[in-house]
Amino acid sequence: MAQSVARNKQYRRGGLSIRQRHNERQNEDYMNDDIIKDRAVYNVHFKEPTGSYTAMFDGMVADGTISTRGLGKDPFIVDELIFDVNTAYFEDGGGYDYAVSFFEEAYRCAVEEIGGEQYVLSAVMHADERNKAVSEQLGRDVYHYHLHVVYVPVVDKEIYFKKNNADPEKAGKLREVIKQVSHSKKWPKLKQYDENGEVIRNEKGKTILVNSYSLLQDHFHEHMREAGFLGFERGKYKSTREHLEVLEYKAQQEAARAKAEAERAAEYAALADEKQQAAATLDKDNAKKQKQLDKLDEAITVKGKAAATVAEVEAMGKPALLGSGYTVTADEMKTLKSLAKEGVQSRGIIAELKKQINGFVAKIKELTQKLTRYEGMGLTDTMKYYEALQRAPRRLAETVADIRRQPPERQEPQRATSERKRNNNLEI
């Protein structure tokens, strides 16, 4: 039977831009090749963001909707609920339209858990991720539907007057209740009870605490069943049967790709051997060229990752409240320092690689000149030479040695036909 899954993730300020680009499909390319960019039009927003996640969060702080009082340095400030059910469940239930109605109800469940829609930054159902395993099984494209709800975790925080307040009527009394941003208080560790209502303890007598995410699983399952969506059971936290199947499928696909690459590499190696028989002097150079190609592939991969890193760096920092400078978070500063160190260390490596490349270019030029000498030889002439070498290697060696001791033959220029005839007539 299909399983329902509800998960919660937390993010610091520095990670919001990356999460936003993924959820809102703002990237040009994705590491996940299951995402079909042309299918993004089928994604459904139950609440669309009015700006960047960071700007929306700061706006909520500014207008008093939420409060960051009491938060430590670089805390988790935004959470994300992810609701999911096996792909086959939606295919059996009616496909895309059924998925939209299902996750519209799931969004209502999310709002209840969050405490109000005013704390939701974005809620989007993804319908553009192809499920390879089910697609190949059914012989047609099938997409995996799931819901992302990005929100600010808040709790009611009571603020009291100090007991030594100058006004005796206010001393120690409730001053105000604020909506405090707090991931840890929104999702605390809870005691676990047995069927008799007793607290469950481990062998050492210590109370066993469970993450309150497990209650989210229960609430989601119960809410959807009460709304009339049946045919699935409560899933285990952080796991679904389909998730494992997809991982196994991807592992098989990677193994198949690796096998195909190995076969192609073997074909290239066989072809290289044939060429080496015709020009043995280029054997070592072919190996060097293959290494150069491997390094080039690696450089292209590194360049792609570097482009992603540059995009992340461009998204870091925000204008300072005073002056013309910028402010960055601790995580952003750590990342920038790490990139700076790598840049300094890379200078020597780049210089050495340039030196090696210049050497390779000179060697290739030298070998190209050598190879040009043999371009005029036809295949028949080459076969005759090797046939003579096999039949009389000693005599051929002596002949070649004798030819090399003699000065080069002078080739007589070919005379015109009329001149040959005139000479012939004179000889008559």
C-alpha positions as CSV (number, residue, x, y, z in Angstrom):
1,M,0.0,0.0,0.0
2,A,1.1,3.6,-0.7
3,Q,2.5,5.5,2.2
4,S,2.1,9.2,3.2
5,V,5.1,11.1,4.3
6,A,5.4,14.5,6.0
7,R,8.9,15.9,6.6
8,N,10.2,19.2,8.0
9,K,13.5,20.9,7.2
10,Q,15.0,24.0,8.7
11,Y,17.2,26.7,7.1
12,R,19.4,29.6,8.2
13,R,19.3,32.9,6.4
14,G,22.3,32.0,4.2
15,G,20.5,29.0,2.8
16,L,17.2,30.7,1.8
17,S,18.3,31.8,-1.7
18,I,19.3,28.3,-2.7
19,R,16.0,26.9,-1.4
20,Q,14.1,29.6,-3.1
21,R,15.7,29.0,-6.5
22,H,14.9,25.3,-6.3
23,N,11.3,25.6,-5.1
24,E,10.4,28.4,-7.4
25,R,12.3,26.9,-10.4
26,Q,14.5,30.0,-10.9
27,N,17.7,28.0,-11.8
28,E,18.9,27.6,-15.4
29,D,20.0,24.1,-14.8
30,Y,19.5,21.5,-12.1
31,M,21.7,18.7,-10.7
32,N,18.6,16.5,-10.7
33,D,18.1,15.4,-14.3
34,D,14.6,14.2,-13.5
35,I,13.3,17.8,-13.4
36,I,11.8,18.6,-16.8
37,K,12.0,22.4,-17.3
38,D,9.2,22.5,-19.9
39,R,6.8,21.0,-17.3
40,A,7.2,23.9,-14.8
41,V,3.9,25.4,-16.1
42,Y,2.1,22.5,-14.4
43,N,3.5,23.4,-11.0
44,V,0.7,24.8,-8.8
45,H,1.1,27.6,-6.2
46,F,-1.4,27.5,-3.3
47,K,0.4,30.6,-2.0
48,E,2.8,32.4,-4.3
49,P,5.7,34.4,-2.7
50,T,5.6,38.2,-3.1
51,G,9.3,38.5,-3.2
52,S,12.5,36.7,-2.1
53,Y,12.2,34.5,1.0
54,T,14.7,36.7,2.8
55,A,12.9,39.9,1.9
56,M,9.5,38.5,3.0
57,F,11.0,37.4,6.3
58,D,12.5,40.8,6.9
59,G,9.2,42.4,6.0
60,M,7.3,40.3,8.6
61,V,9.8,41.4,11.2
62,A,9.5,45.0,10.3
63,D,5.7,45.1,10.4
64,G,5.6,43.2,13.7
65,T,4.0,39.9,12.4
66,I,6.9,38.0,13.9
67,S,9.7,38.8,16.4
68,T,13.3,37.7,16.5
69,R,13.8,38.7,20.1
70,G,15.8,36.1,22.1
71,L,17.4,34.4,19.0
72,G,21.0,33.4,19.1
73,K,23.7,34.0,16.5
74,D,22.7,32.8,13.0
75,P,19.7,30.7,14.0
76,F,17.3,28.6,12.0
77,I,14.6,31.2,10.9
78,V,12.7,29.4,8.1
79,D,11.3,25.8,8.0
80,E,9.8,23.8,5.1
81,L,7.2,21.1,5.2
82,I,7.3,18.5,2.5
83,F,4.2,16.3,1.9
84,D,4.5,13.2,-0.3
85,V,2.8,10.0,-1.3
86,N,3.9,7.3,-3.7
87,T,3.6,8.2,-7.4
88,A,1.4,5.1,-8.1
89,Y,-1.2,6.4,-5.6
90,F,-1.9,9.4,-7.8
91,E,-1.8,7.4,-11.0
92,D,-4.4,5.1,-9.6
93,G,-6.5,8.0,-8.3
94,G,-6.7,10.0,-11.4
95,G,-3.3,11.6,-12.2
96,Y,-2.6,15.3,-12.2
97,D,-6.0,16.6,-11.3
98,Y,-6.3,14.2,-8.4
99,A,-2.9,15.3,-7.2
100,V,-3.9,19.0,-7.3
101,S,-7.0,18.3,-5.1
102,F,-5.0,16.1,-2.8
103,F,-2.3,18.7,-2.1
104,E,-4.8,21.5,-1.9
105,E,-6.1,19.7,1.1
106,A,-2.6,18.9,2.3
107,Y,-1.9,22.7,2.3
108,R,-4.9,23.3,4.6
109,C,-3.3,20.7,7.0
110,A,0.0,22.6,6.7
111,V,-1.6,25.9,7.6
112,E,-3.1,24.3,10.8
113,E,0.2,22.9,11.8
114,I,2.0,26.2,11.1
115,G,-0.6,28.3,13.0
116,G,-1.8,30.6,10.3
117,E,-1.4,31.3,6.6
118,Q,0.3,34.7,7.4
119,Y,3.4,32.8,8.3
120,V,3.6,31.0,5.0
121,L,6.2,32.3,2.5
122,S,5.4,29.9,-0.4
123,A,3.4,26.7,-1.0
124,V,4.0,25.0,-4.3
125,M,3.1,21.6,-5.7
126,H,5.8,20.3,-8.0
127,A,4.6,18.3,-11.1
128,D,7.7,18.6,-13.2
129,E,9.9,15.7,-11.8
130,R,9.8,12.6,-13.9
131,N,9.7,9.2,-12.1
132,K,12.0,7.1,-14.2
133,A,11.2,3.8,-12.5
134,V,7.4,4.1,-12.9
135,S,7.8,5.7,-16.4
136,E,9.8,2.7,-17.7
137,Q,7.4,0.2,-16.0
138,L,4.3,1.8,-17.6
139,G,6.0,2.7,-20.9
140,R,5.0,6.4,-20.7
141,D,6.1,9.5,-18.8
142,V,4.8,9.6,-15.2
143,Y,5.6,12.5,-12.9
144,H,6.0,12.5,-9.1
145,Y,3.8,15.0,-7.4
146,H,4.7,16.5,-4.0
147,L,4.2,19.7,-2.0
148,H,6.7,22.2,-0.5
149,V,5.4,24.6,2.1
150,V,8.0,27.2,3.2
151,Y,7.1,29.1,6.4
152,V,8.4,30.9,9.5
153,P,8.2,28.7,12.7
154,V,6.6,30.8,15.5
155,V,5.5,30.2,19.0
156,D,3.7,32.4,21.6
157,K,6.4,33.9,23.8
158,E,5.1,35.6,27.0
159,I,7.0,38.7,28.1
160,Y,6.7,39.7,31.8
161,F,7.5,42.9,33.7
162,K,10.4,42.6,36.0
163,K,9.5,41.8,39.6
164,N,11.3,44.9,40.8
165,N,9.4,47.2,38.5
166,A,8.9,50.7,39.8
167,D,5.1,50.3,39.4
168,P,3.9,47.6,41.9
169,E,0.8,46.9,39.9
170,K,3.0,45.8,36.9
171,A,5.7,44.0,38.8
172,G,5.9,40.3,37.7
173,K,2.8,40.6,35.5
174,L,2.3,39.7,31.9
175,R,3.5,42.5,29.7
176,E,2.8,41.1,26.2
177,V,2.7,38.0,24.0
178,I,4.9,38.0,20.9
179,K,5.1,35.6,18.0
180,Q,8.7,34.5,18.5
181,V,10.6,32.9,15.7
182,S,11.9,29.6,17.1
183,H,12.5,26.3,15.3
184,S,13.4,24.4,18.4
185,K,10.3,25.5,20.4
186,K,8.1,24.8,17.4
187,W,9.4,21.3,17.1
188,P,10.5,20.2,20.6
189,K,11.7,16.8,21.7
190,L,8.8,14.9,23.3
191,K,8.5,12.1,25.9
192,Q,7.3,8.8,24.6
193,Y,4.5,6.9,26.4
194,D,3.5,3.2,26.3
195,E,0.0,1.9,26.1
196,N,-0.5,2.2,29.9
197,G,0.5,5.9,29.8
198,E,3.9,5.3,31.4
199,V,7.0,7.1,30.2
200,I,9.2,4.8,28.1
201,R,12.8,4.6,29.3
202,N,15.9,2.9,28.0
203,E,17.9,0.2,29.8
204,K,19.7,2.8,31.9
205,G,16.5,4.4,33.0
206,K,16.8,7.5,30.9
207,T,13.7,8.9,29.3
208,I,13.4,8.3,25.6
209,L,12.6,11.4,23.6
210,V,11.1,11.4,20.2
211,N,11.1,14.2,17.6
212,S,7.8,15.9,17.3
213,Y,8.0,15.5,13.5
214,S,6.6,12.0,14.2
215,L,3.4,13.7,15.4
216,L,3.3,15.6,12.1
217,Q,3.2,12.3,10.3
218,D,0.2,11.3,12.4
219,H,-1.6,14.6,11.9
220,F,-1.1,14.6,8.2
221,H,-2.3,11.0,7.8
222,E,-5.4,11.5,10.0
223,H,-6.3,14.9,8.3
224,M,-6.2,13.5,4.8
225,R,-8.2,10.4,5.7
226,E,-10.8,12.5,7.4
227,A,-11.0,14.7,4.2
228,G,-11.9,11.6,2.2
229,F,-8.5,10.7,0.7
230,L,-8.1,7.0,1.4
231,G,-5.9,4.1,0.0
232,F,-2.6,4.9,1.8
233,E,-1.1,4.2,5.2
234,R,1.0,6.3,7.5
235,G,4.7,6.2,6.4
236,K,7.7,6.0,8.6
237,Y,9.6,9.2,9.4
238,K,12.2,10.0,6.7
239,S,11.4,7.0,4.6
240,T,9.0,5.7,1.9
241,R,9.0,2.5,0.0
242,E,9.0,4.4,-3.3
243,H,11.9,6.5,-2.2
244,L,14.0,3.4,-1.7
245,E,12.9,2.1,-5.0
246,V,13.9,5.3,-6.8
247,L,17.3,5.2,-5.2
248,E,17.8,1.6,-6.2
249,Y,16.7,2.4,-9.7
250,K,19.1,5.4,-9.9
251,A,21.9,3.2,-8.6
252,Q,21.2,0.6,-11.4
253,Q,21.1,3.4,-14.0
254,E,24.5,4.7,-12.8
255,A,25.9,1.2,-13.0
256,A,24.6,0.8,-16.5
257,R,26.1,4.1,-17.5
258,A,29.4,3.1,-16.0
259,K,29.3,-0.2,-17.9
260,A,28.5,1.6,-21.2
261,E,31.4,4.1,-20.5
262,A,33.7,1.2,-19.9
263,E,32.7,-0.5,-23.1
264,R,33.2,2.7,-25.1
265,A,36.6,3.1,-23.4
266,A,37.5,-0.4,-24.5
267,E,36.5,0.4,-28.1
268,Y,38.6,3.5,-28.0
269,A,41.6,1.5,-26.6
270,A,41.3,-1.1,-29.4
271,L,41.2,1.6,-32.0
272,A,44.2,3.2,-30.4
273,D,46.1,-0.1,-30.6
274,E,45.4,-0.4,-34.3
275,K,46.7,3.1,-34.9
276,Q,49.8,2.4,-32.8
277,Q,50.7,-0.6,-35.0
278,A,50.9,1.7,-38.0
279,A,52.8,4.4,-36.1
280,A,54.5,3.0,-33.0
281,T,56.4,6.2,-32.3
282,L,53.1,7.9,-31.3
283,D,52.2,5.4,-28.6
284,K,53.3,7.4,-25.6
285,D,51.9,10.6,-27.1
286,N,48.4,8.9,-27.5
287,A,48.5,8.1,-23.8
288,K,49.4,11.7,-22.9
289,K,46.6,13.0,-25.2
290,Q,44.1,10.7,-23.4
291,K,45.3,12.1,-20.1
292,Q,44.9,15.6,-21.5
293,L,41.3,14.8,-22.5
294,D,40.6,13.4,-19.0
295,K,42.0,16.6,-17.5
296,L,39.9,18.7,-19.9
297,D,36.7,16.8,-18.8
298,E,37.7,17.3,-15.2
299,A,38.3,21.0,-15.9
300,I,34.9,21.4,-17.5
301,T,33.3,19.8,-14.5
302,V,35.2,22.0,-12.1
303,K,34.2,25.0,-14.2
304,G,30.5,24.1,-14.0
305,K,30.8,23.8,-10.2
306,A,32.7,27.0,-10.1
307,A,29.8,28.7,-12.0
308,A,27.4,27.4,-9.3
309,T,29.7,28.7,-6.6
310,V,29.9,32.1,-8.3
311,A,26.1,32.3,-8.4
312,E,26.0,31.6,-4.6
313,V,28.6,34.2,-3.9
314,E,26.7,36.8,-6.0
315,A,23.6,36.1,-3.8
316,M,25.5,36.7,-0.5
317,G,25.3,39.8,1.6
318,K,22.9,42.6,1.7
319,P,23.3,46.4,1.9
320,A,24.2,47.7,5.3
321,L,21.7,49.9,7.1
322,L,24.3,52.6,7.4
323,G,27.0,53.6,4.8
324,S,27.7,52.0,1.5
325,G,29.0,48.7,2.7
326,Y,27.4,45.2,2.9
327,T,26.7,42.8,5.7
328,V,27.2,39.1,5.5
329,T,26.2,36.2,7.8
330,A,28.7,34.0,9.6
331,D,28.1,31.1,7.2
332,E,28.6,33.5,4.2
333,M,31.9,34.9,5.7
334,K,33.1,31.3,6.3
335,T,32.4,30.4,2.7
336,L,34.1,33.6,1.3
337,K,37.2,32.9,3.4
338,S,37.3,29.3,2.2
339,L,37.0,30.4,-1.4
340,A,39.7,33.1,-0.9
341,K,42.2,30.5,0.5
342,E,41.5,28.1,-2.4
343,G,42.1,31.0,-4.8
344,V,45.5,31.8,-3.3
345,Q,46.5,28.1,-3.2
346,S,45.4,27.7,-6.8
347,R,47.8,30.3,-8.2
348,G,50.9,27.9,-8.0
349,I,48.9,25.0,-9.4
350,I,47.7,27.2,-12.3
351,A,51.2,28.3,-13.1
352,E,52.5,24.7,-13.1
353,L,49.6,23.6,-15.3
354,K,50.3,26.4,-17.8
355,K,54.0,25.3,-18.0
356,Q,52.9,21.7,-18.6
357,I,50.4,22.8,-21.3
358,N,53.1,24.7,-23.1
359,G,55.3,21.6,-23.0
360,F,52.4,19.5,-24.4
361,V,51.9,21.9,-27.2
362,A,55.5,21.9,-28.2
363,K,55.6,18.0,-28.1
364,I,52.4,17.8,-30.2
365,K,54.0,20.1,-32.8
366,E,57.1,18.0,-33.0
367,L,55.1,14.8,-33.4
368,T,52.9,16.4,-36.0
369,Q,55.9,17.3,-38.1
370,K,57.2,13.7,-37.8
371,L,53.9,12.3,-38.7
372,T,53.7,14.5,-41.8
373,R,56.7,12.7,-43.3
374,Y,54.7,9.5,-43.5
375,E,51.6,11.0,-45.0
376,G,52.9,10.5,-48.6
377,M,53.3,6.7,-48.1
378,G,50.4,4.7,-49.5
379,L,49.1,1.7,-47.7
380,T,50.4,-0.6,-50.4
381,D,54.0,0.7,-50.0
382,T,53.8,0.3,-46.2
383,M,52.6,-3.3,-46.6
384,K,55.4,-4.1,-49.0
385,Y,57.9,-2.7,-46.5
386,Y,56.6,-4.8,-43.6
387,E,56.4,-7.9,-45.9
388,A,60.0,-7.5,-46.9
389,L,60.9,-6.9,-43.2
390,Q,59.4,-10.2,-42.3
391,R,60.9,-12.2,-45.2
392,A,64.5,-10.8,-45.1
393,P,65.0,-8.6,-42.0
394,R,68.8,-8.9,-42.2
395,R,69.2,-8.1,-45.9
396,L,66.7,-5.3,-45.6
397,A,68.6,-3.8,-42.7
398,E,71.9,-4.0,-44.6
399,T,70.2,-2.4,-47.7
400,V,68.8,0.4,-45.6
401,A,72.2,0.9,-43.9
402,D,73.9,1.0,-47.3
403,I,71.4,3.5,-48.7
404,R,71.8,5.7,-45.7
405,R,75.6,5.8,-46.2
406,Q,75.2,7.0,-49.7
407,P,74.4,10.6,-50.6
408,P,70.8,11.3,-51.6
409,E,69.9,10.6,-55.3
410,R,69.3,13.5,-57.5
411,Q,66.0,13.4,-59.3
412,E,66.2,14.5,-62.9
413,P,63.5,17.0,-63.9
414,Q,61.0,15.6,-66.3
415,R,61.5,17.1,-69.8
416,A,58.8,18.2,-72.0
417,T,57.5,15.7,-74.7
418,S,58.5,17.9,-77.6
419,E,62.1,18.0,-76.3
420,R,62.3,14.2,-75.9
421,K,61.1,13.8,-79.5
422,R,63.7,16.2,-80.7
423,N,66.5,14.4,-78.9
424,N,65.2,11.1,-80.3
425,N,65.3,12.5,-83.9
426,L,68.8,13.7,-83.4
427,E,69.9,10.3,-82.2
428,I,68.4,8.7,-85.3
